[in-house]
Amino acid sequence: METVILFYVLFLANNGELRFYVFIACLLGFSIYQAIFAPFYKKVLEYIIHLSKKLYQFCTKVIHVLMITPIKWLVMTISAIVKFALLLILNILKILILPVLWISKFIYLLLPEKIQQIINKLPQMYSIIKNTCIKWMKYIKRR
């Protein structure tokens, strides 16, 4: 790109005539750049790249500390509270249902044998009712 610009300027300045001193001036300019400005330019460029990396790392750490860590902490806290509440409710239900189960077993043993047989058949009747309802639902879905 620089070569095109150079030849365009030469074309405007002296109608496109290429002379030996133009080539010498270009070579001299390039060598001065390589000797004086290139090391400084490389150091500045490396410093800018290093600074950009450090800025990116800082931004990711800030985002992590200010956004991700509190959200993780909040989710962990809520899940612990929910787990504790569910375990507490489950234990309370166990405590409340256990006496009811004991009483119902005692009453079951006091019932006559014919009624016990009817109660024993209830799960079978429930299964039949459940299967019949499922068949009806499938039939209704097909229509």
HELIX and SHEET records of a PDB file:
HELIX    1   1 GLU A    2  ASN A   14  1                                  13    
HELIX    2   2 PHE A   20  ILE A   32  1                                  13    
HELIX    3   3 TYR A   33  PHE A   37  3                                   5    
HELIX    4   4 ALA A   38  ILE A   63  1                                  26    
HELIX    5   5 HIS A   64  ILE A   68  3                                   5    
HELIX    6   6 THR A   69  LEU A  110  1                                  42    
HELIX    7   7 GLU A  113  ARG A  142  1                                  30    
END                                                                             
